Amino acid sequence: MTQQGVRWTADQVLALAPDSASRTAGSELGTAGPWSGAGSSSEGTVWGLCADGGSAPYRTVVDVADAAGPACQCSCPSRGFPCEHALGLLLLWAGGDGAVPRGEAPEWAERWIAGRRTRAEREPAAGSSGSAGPEAARRRAARRAERVTAGAVELERRLADLLRGGLAAAEQPGYGRWEETAARMVDAQARGLAAAVRELGAFAGTGPGGPVRLLEECALLHLLGRGWLRRERLPEGLAATVRSRVGLPVSADGPAVRDHWLVLARYDTADSRLTTRRVWLYGTDSGRTALLLSYGAAGRAPELALPVGLALDAELSAYPGAGQPRMALGERFAPPAPTDARPPGTTTARAAARYGEALRDDPWLDAVPVTLDRVIPAPDGDGWQLADADEDAALPLTPAARSRPGLWRLVALSGGAPVKVFGECGHQGFTPLAAWPEGAGEVVPLC
């Protein structure tokens, strides 16, 4: 299947931007002025030369027919993916005004395309090469489990010392035990425990509510450590969740589910070590909501760049764990394409109840994916909330949502009228990620 006849919108293109600076720069390059030699093929390849201040025009080529999302290459030095030149070229192509005519790809673009095809043909063969036998893998897993157990025992001791000494000590500036304890968990190959310990350090000295939140998080971390130490007594689904939360590597072993997966939202979070990309999908036939995770080294955006608002004909496989929304992207049968399907919505009260029900399967869960139907964004004192249009109920927006520009896009889209909103509902409130106007219309990304 090719991309012939399928045009993206400007919002779908800009939703691919790795950051706001790239989005702004890409918008400025989305006109014909800086481009020469632009063209496209019926197979879904777009190319062009961009005069953007360099000694020579930047060579930019994008494969919009890639079933995993657009792949691109540019001769510019940018580390972003996609770079501003790829975004500008896609905006020019999406305009559909003849600025990117059909034609034969130049030699430099064809060479990149051929290289991609060659690599795609080799990947299955490379993946089929055998590894060490199952017995060796079992021994490695057993050794790692022993180290994680030692780390969990050490963590229990340190939490007991913390509570015995009082939380006031944790509030002192420069309290360094968190990083030391996290390092011990890394040594024990329990990276999930290490990440949770580092989060505890963020609550030290955060004001009047800090000690309460710190105590809550210590209790959850204690629960996770005890869950690991007693994992043999847990139901299999909960035991799988504990293994995942502790940080053991797991594989997607669920049966493959083929569907037309609507890309609902995509956003990145980053720390000093890693950039994590979250992509939310909705199965238009199965009614299932799935989460794809991909990673990039610090300073680099992950390469999975599915366009928001389009649907992907693909197979997904679930990761183990009770109520686990995470899935792995498997075989893809066609490039992303438009769809009129939309996820069904629910009320704010039911959304809160859904999060409460999910905590029974995963007590460490921060939020669940929810689509709210017929809600109106409204101010609530110093914050904002999403109020049901037909019921006397509302959900507060999270502090993170209130600080994002997507809030004002949502307010403008609503204009005081009900809208459908997809987002994450958790203990801090609701974070909107995408919205649709009442009735019909294109998805509006909010992140």
C-alpha positions as CSV (number, residue, x, y, z in Angstrom):
1,M,0.0,0.0,0.0
2,T,1.3,3.5,-0.8
3,Q,0.6,6.9,0.5
4,Q,-1.0,7.9,-2.8
5,G,-4.1,10.0,-2.0
6,V,-3.3,10.3,1.7
7,R,-2.4,13.8,2.9
8,W,-1.6,14.7,6.5
9,T,-2.7,17.8,8.2
10,A,-0.4,20.5,9.5
11,D,-1.3,19.4,13.1
12,Q,-0.3,15.8,12.4
13,V,3.0,16.9,11.0
14,L,3.8,19.3,13.9
15,A,2.8,16.6,16.4
16,L,6.0,14.8,15.3
17,A,8.3,17.6,16.5
18,P,10.6,16.5,19.3
19,D,10.3,19.8,21.1
20,S,8.8,23.3,20.8
21,A,11.9,24.8,19.2
22,S,11.8,22.3,16.4
23,R,8.1,22.9,16.0
24,T,8.6,26.6,15.5
25,A,11.6,26.2,13.2
26,G,9.8,23.6,11.1
27,S,6.7,25.9,10.7
28,E,9.0,28.6,9.4
29,L,10.4,26.2,6.8
30,G,7.0,25.0,5.7
31,T,6.8,27.3,2.7
32,A,8.2,27.0,-0.8
33,G,10.8,29.8,-0.4
34,P,13.7,27.9,1.1
35,W,13.1,24.7,-0.9
36,S,14.3,23.6,-4.4
37,G,14.2,20.3,-6.2
38,A,11.3,19.1,-4.0
39,G,9.4,16.1,-5.1
40,S,7.6,13.0,-4.1
41,S,6.9,9.5,-5.3
42,S,3.9,7.3,-5.4
43,E,5.6,5.0,-2.9
44,G,5.5,7.6,-0.2
45,T,9.0,9.2,-0.4
46,V,9.4,13.0,-0.2
47,W,12.6,14.9,-0.8
48,G,14.0,18.4,-1.3
49,L,16.9,20.7,-0.9
50,C,16.6,23.4,1.8
51,A,18.6,26.7,1.8
52,D,18.8,27.4,5.5
53,G,22.0,29.3,6.0
54,G,24.5,26.6,5.3
55,S,27.2,26.7,2.7
56,A,25.2,24.2,0.7
57,P,21.5,23.3,0.8
58,Y,20.6,20.6,3.2
59,R,19.5,17.4,1.6
60,T,16.3,16.1,3.2
61,V,14.4,13.0,2.5
62,V,11.4,11.5,4.3
63,D,9.7,8.1,4.0
64,V,6.1,8.8,4.9
65,A,5.0,5.3,3.9
66,D,7.0,3.6,6.7
67,A,4.4,1.7,8.7
68,A,6.2,2.6,12.0
69,G,5.9,6.3,11.2
70,P,8.0,8.6,9.0
71,A,11.6,7.9,8.7
72,C,14.0,10.6,7.6
73,Q,17.5,11.7,6.9
74,C,18.9,15.2,6.6
75,S,22.4,16.4,6.0
76,C,22.0,19.1,8.7
77,P,23.8,18.8,12.1
78,S,20.6,18.7,14.2
79,R,20.3,15.9,16.7
80,G,16.5,16.2,16.8
81,F,14.3,13.6,15.1
82,P,12.7,14.6,12.9
83,C,14.7,17.8,12.4
84,E,13.2,21.1,11.5
85,H,14.0,20.6,7.8
86,A,12.1,17.3,7.7
87,L,9.2,19.0,9.5
88,G,9.2,21.9,7.0
89,L,9.3,19.5,4.0
90,L,6.4,17.5,5.4
91,L,4.4,20.7,5.9
92,L,5.1,21.7,2.4
93,W,4.0,18.3,1.1
94,A,0.9,18.3,3.3
95,G,-0.2,21.6,1.8
96,G,-1.0,19.8,-1.4
97,D,-0.7,23.0,-3.6
98,G,1.8,21.5,-6.1
99,A,4.9,22.7,-4.3
100,V,6.0,19.0,-4.0
101,P,5.2,17.4,-7.4
102,R,5.4,13.8,-8.3
103,G,8.7,12.8,-9.9
104,E,11.8,10.6,-9.9
105,A,13.9,10.7,-6.8
106,P,17.5,12.2,-7.2
107,E,20.4,9.9,-6.8
108,W,21.2,10.9,-3.2
109,A,17.6,10.3,-2.1
110,E,17.3,7.0,-4.0
111,R,20.5,5.8,-2.4
112,W,19.0,6.3,1.1
113,I,15.8,4.6,0.1
114,A,17.7,1.6,-1.3
115,G,19.7,1.3,1.9
116,R,16.6,1.2,4.0
117,R,15.1,-1.5,1.8
118,T,18.3,-3.6,2.1
119,R,18.3,-3.2,5.9
120,A,14.7,-4.2,6.1
121,E,15.4,-7.3,4.2
122,R,18.3,-8.3,6.5
123,E,16.6,-7.6,9.8
124,P,14.6,-10.8,10.0
125,A,17.7,-12.9,9.2
126,A,19.7,-11.0,11.9
127,G,16.9,-11.5,14.4
128,S,16.8,-15.3,13.8
129,S,20.4,-15.9,14.9
130,G,20.5,-18.1,17.9
131,S,21.5,-17.0,21.4
132,A,22.8,-19.0,24.3
133,G,20.6,-22.0,25.2
134,P,17.6,-21.7,27.5
135,E,19.5,-23.3,30.4
136,A,22.1,-20.5,30.3
137,A,19.3,-17.9,30.2
138,R,17.7,-19.6,33.2
139,R,20.9,-19.4,35.2
140,R,21.3,-15.7,34.3
141,A,17.8,-15.0,35.4
142,A,18.3,-16.8,38.7
143,R,21.5,-14.9,39.5
144,R,19.8,-11.6,38.8
145,A,16.8,-12.5,41.0
146,E,19.3,-13.2,43.8
147,R,20.8,-9.8,43.4
148,V,17.4,-8.1,43.3
149,T,16.4,-10.0,46.4
150,A,19.5,-8.7,48.2
151,G,18.7,-5.2,47.0
152,A,15.1,-5.5,48.3
153,V,16.3,-6.6,51.7
154,E,18.7,-3.7,51.8
155,L,15.9,-1.3,50.8
156,E,13.7,-2.6,53.6
157,R,16.4,-2.0,56.1
158,R,17.1,1.6,54.9
159,L,13.4,2.5,54.9
160,A,13.1,1.2,58.5
161,D,16.1,3.4,59.4
162,L,14.5,6.4,57.8
163,L,11.2,6.0,59.6
164,R,12.9,5.2,62.9
165,G,15.0,8.4,62.6
166,G,12.0,10.5,61.6
167,L,11.0,12.2,58.3
168,A,12.4,15.5,59.5
169,A,15.9,14.3,58.7
170,A,14.8,13.7,55.1
171,E,13.7,17.3,54.8
172,Q,17.2,18.7,55.5
173,P,18.9,20.3,52.5
174,G,21.7,18.2,51.1
175,Y,20.3,14.9,52.4
176,G,22.3,12.5,50.2
177,R,21.1,9.1,51.3
178,W,18.6,8.9,48.4
179,E,21.2,8.8,45.7
180,E,23.4,6.4,47.7
181,T,20.4,4.1,48.2
182,A,19.5,4.4,44.5
183,A,23.1,3.4,43.6
184,R,22.8,0.3,45.7
185,M,19.6,-0.7,43.9
186,V,21.4,-0.2,40.6
187,D,24.2,-2.5,41.8
188,A,21.5,-5.0,42.7
189,Q,20.2,-4.8,39.1
190,A,16.8,-3.5,40.4
191,R,16.5,-0.3,38.3
192,G,12.8,0.0,39.0
193,L,13.6,0.3,42.7
194,A,16.4,2.7,42.0
195,A,14.1,5.0,40.0
196,A,11.5,4.9,42.8
197,V,14.2,5.8,45.4
198,R,15.4,8.8,43.4
199,E,11.8,10.0,43.2
200,L,11.7,10.0,47.0
201,G,14.5,12.6,47.0
202,A,12.3,14.9,45.0
203,F,10.0,15.3,47.9
204,A,12.6,16.4,50.4
205,G,12.2,20.1,51.2
206,T,9.1,20.6,49.0
207,G,7.1,22.4,51.6
208,P,4.2,21.7,54.0
209,G,2.9,18.7,51.9
210,G,6.3,17.2,51.4
211,P,6.4,14.9,54.5
212,V,2.9,13.5,53.8
213,R,3.8,12.7,50.2
214,L,7.1,11.3,51.2
215,L,5.5,8.9,53.7
216,E,3.0,7.8,51.0
217,E,5.8,7.1,48.5
218,C,7.8,5.2,51.2
219,A,4.8,3.0,51.9
220,L,4.4,2.2,48.2
221,L,8.1,1.4,47.9
222,H,7.9,-0.8,51.0
223,L,4.9,-2.6,49.4
224,L,6.9,-3.2,46.2
225,G,9.9,-4.5,48.1
226,R,7.6,-6.9,50.1
227,G,5.9,-7.9,47.0
228,W,9.2,-9.0,45.4
229,L,10.2,-10.9,48.5
230,R,6.9,-12.7,48.6
231,R,6.3,-12.9,44.8
232,E,5.9,-16.7,44.9
233,R,2.7,-16.2,46.9
234,L,1.1,-13.6,44.6
235,P,-1.4,-14.3,41.8
236,E,0.5,-14.6,38.5
237,G,-0.8,-11.3,37.1
238,L,0.2,-9.3,40.2
239,A,3.6,-11.1,40.4
240,A,4.3,-10.1,36.8
241,T,3.4,-6.5,37.6
242,V,5.9,-6.7,40.6
243,R,8.7,-8.1,38.4
244,S,8.1,-5.3,35.9
245,R,8.0,-2.5,38.6
246,V,11.2,-3.8,40.2
247,G,12.9,-3.4,36.8
248,L,13.4,-6.9,35.5
249,P,13.3,-7.1,31.7
250,V,10.2,-8.6,30.3
251,S,9.0,-9.5,26.8
252,A,5.7,-9.0,25.1
253,D,4.4,-12.6,25.2
254,G,0.6,-12.0,24.7
255,P,-1.1,-13.1,21.5
256,A,-0.8,-10.7,18.6
257,V,-3.9,-8.5,18.2
258,R,-4.3,-7.1,14.6
259,D,-6.4,-4.0,14.4
260,H,-6.5,-0.5,12.9
261,W,-4.8,1.4,15.7
262,L,-5.8,5.1,16.0
263,V,-2.8,7.1,17.2
264,L,-4.4,9.2,20.1
265,A,-1.4,11.0,21.5
266,R,2.4,11.1,21.7
267,Y,4.7,12.8,24.1
268,D,8.2,12.6,25.5
269,T,9.7,12.8,29.0
270,A,13.4,13.0,29.7
271,D,16.0,12.9,32.4
272,S,19.8,13.1,32.4
273,R,20.0,9.5,31.1
274,L,17.1,8.7,28.8
275,T,14.3,10.2,26.7
276,T,11.1,8.1,26.9
277,R,8.4,8.4,24.3
278,R,4.8,7.3,25.1
279,V,2.4,6.7,22.2
280,W,-1.2,5.9,23.1
281,L,-3.3,3.9,20.5
282,Y,-6.9,2.9,20.3
283,G,-8.0,-0.3,18.5
284,T,-10.9,0.7,16.3
285,D,-12.2,-2.9,16.1
286,S,-11.1,-4.3,19.5
287,G,-11.9,-1.2,21.5
288,R,-8.6,-1.7,23.3
289,T,-6.3,1.1,24.4
290,A,-2.6,0.4,24.2
291,L,0.6,2.1,25.2
292,L,3.8,1.9,23.1
293,L,7.1,2.9,24.8
294,S,10.3,3.8,22.9
295,Y,13.6,5.2,24.2
296,G,16.5,7.4,23.1
297,A,19.8,8.2,24.7
298,A,20.0,11.5,26.6
299,G,19.6,14.4,24.2
300,R,18.2,12.2,21.4
301,A,14.6,11.7,20.6
302,P,13.3,8.1,20.1
303,E,12.8,7.2,16.5
304,L,9.2,5.8,16.8
305,A,7.2,8.7,15.4
306,L,3.6,7.7,14.6
307,P,1.5,10.6,13.4
308,V,-1.3,11.6,15.8
309,G,-4.8,11.3,14.2
310,L,-4.0,8.5,11.7
311,A,-4.6,4.8,12.1
312,L,-2.1,2.0,11.7
313,D,-3.0,-1.5,10.4
314,A,-0.7,-3.6,12.6
315,E,-0.3,-6.3,15.2
316,L,0.4,-5.5,18.8
317,S,1.3,-8.0,21.6
318,A,0.7,-7.3,25.3
319,Y,3.4,-7.3,28.0
320,P,2.7,-9.5,31.1
321,G,1.0,-7.9,34.1
322,A,-2.5,-7.5,35.4
323,G,-4.2,-4.6,33.7
324,Q,-1.0,-3.8,31.8
325,P,-1.8,-1.4,28.9
326,R,1.7,-1.6,27.4
327,M,2.1,-3.5,24.2
328,A,4.8,-4.1,21.6
329,L,4.5,-3.1,18.0
330,G,4.8,-6.1,15.7
331,E,4.1,-6.6,12.0
332,R,2.7,-3.6,10.2
333,F,0.6,-4.2,7.1
334,A,0.1,-0.7,5.8
335,P,1.3,2.9,6.4
336,P,-0.8,5.1,8.7
337,A,-4.0,6.3,7.1
338,P,-6.9,8.6,8.0
339,T,-9.9,7.1,9.9
340,D,-13.2,8.4,11.1
341,A,-13.2,6.2,14.2
342,R,-13.1,7.7,17.6
343,P,-12.8,6.1,21.1
344,P,-16.0,6.0,23.1
345,G,-16.2,8.4,26.1
346,T,-17.2,8.2,29.7
347,T,-18.1,10.6,32.5
348,T,-15.6,12.1,35.0
349,A,-17.1,10.0,37.9
350,R,-16.6,6.8,35.9
351,A,-13.1,7.8,35.0
352,A,-12.1,8.3,38.6
353,A,-13.7,4.9,39.5
354,R,-11.8,3.3,36.6
355,Y,-8.5,4.5,38.1
356,G,-9.5,3.1,41.5
357,E,-10.3,-0.3,40.0
358,A,-7.0,-0.4,38.2
359,L,-5.1,0.2,41.5
360,R,-6.3,-3.2,42.7
361,D,-4.2,-4.9,39.9
362,D,-1.3,-2.4,40.1
363,P,-1.0,-0.4,43.4
364,W,1.9,1.6,41.9
365,L,0.0,2.9,38.9
366,D,0.1,6.7,38.4
367,A,-2.7,7.0,35.9
368,V,-5.0,5.1,33.5
369,P,-5.9,6.1,29.9
370,V,-9.5,7.5,29.7
371,T,-11.6,9.3,27.1
372,L,-14.1,11.8,28.6
373,D,-17.2,12.6,26.7
374,R,-19.0,15.9,26.7
375,V,-16.8,17.8,29.2
376,I,-16.2,21.5,29.4
377,P,-12.9,23.0,30.6
378,A,-13.6,25.6,33.3
379,P,-11.5,27.5,35.9
380,D,-11.6,26.3,39.4
381,G,-10.0,28.8,41.8
382,D,-6.3,28.8,41.0
383,G,-6.6,25.7,38.8
384,W,-8.7,24.2,36.0
385,Q,-11.1,21.3,35.8
386,L,-13.1,19.3,33.2
387,A,-16.7,19.5,34.2
388,D,-19.4,17.1,32.9
389,A,-21.9,18.9,30.6
390,D,-24.7,16.6,31.7
391,E,-23.8,15.8,35.4
392,D,-22.8,17.7,38.5
393,A,-19.3,16.3,38.6
394,A,-15.8,17.3,37.4
395,L,-12.1,16.2,37.4
396,P,-9.3,18.7,38.3
397,L,-6.5,19.0,35.9
398,T,-3.0,18.0,37.1
399,P,-0.4,20.7,37.9
400,A,1.6,19.6,34.8
401,A,-1.5,20.0,32.6
402,R,-2.1,23.5,33.9
403,S,1.4,24.6,32.9
404,R,1.2,23.4,29.3
405,P,0.1,25.4,26.3
406,G,-2.2,22.5,25.4
407,L,-4.6,23.8,28.0
408,W,-5.3,26.9,26.0
409,R,-5.8,24.9,22.8
410,L,-8.4,22.9,24.7
411,V,-10.1,26.0,26.0
412,A,-10.1,27.5,22.5
413,L,-11.4,24.3,21.0
414,S,-14.3,24.1,23.5
415,G,-15.3,27.8,23.5
416,G,-17.6,26.9,26.4
417,A,-19.2,23.9,24.5
418,P,-18.7,20.2,25.3
419,V,-15.8,18.4,23.8
420,K,-14.4,14.8,23.8
421,V,-11.0,14.6,25.5
422,F,-8.5,11.7,25.8
423,G,-5.9,11.8,28.5
424,E,-4.5,10.1,31.7
425,C,-6.5,10.0,34.9
426,G,-4.6,9.5,38.2
427,H,-4.2,10.5,41.8
428,Q,-3.2,14.1,40.9
429,G,-6.1,14.6,38.5
430,F,-6.5,14.5,34.7
431,T,-3.9,15.3,32.1
432,P,-5.5,16.1,28.6
433,L,-3.5,14.7,25.7
434,A,-5.9,15.0,22.7
435,A,-9.4,16.4,22.0
436,W,-12.2,16.4,19.4
437,P,-14.9,19.0,18.9
438,E,-18.5,18.0,19.6
439,G,-19.8,15.9,16.7
440,A,-16.9,15.5,14.2
441,G,-13.6,16.9,13.3
442,E,-9.9,16.2,13.3
443,V,-8.1,15.3,16.5
444,V,-6.3,18.2,18.2
445,P,-3.1,17.2,19.9
446,L,-2.7,18.8,23.4
447,C,0.9,17.6,24.2
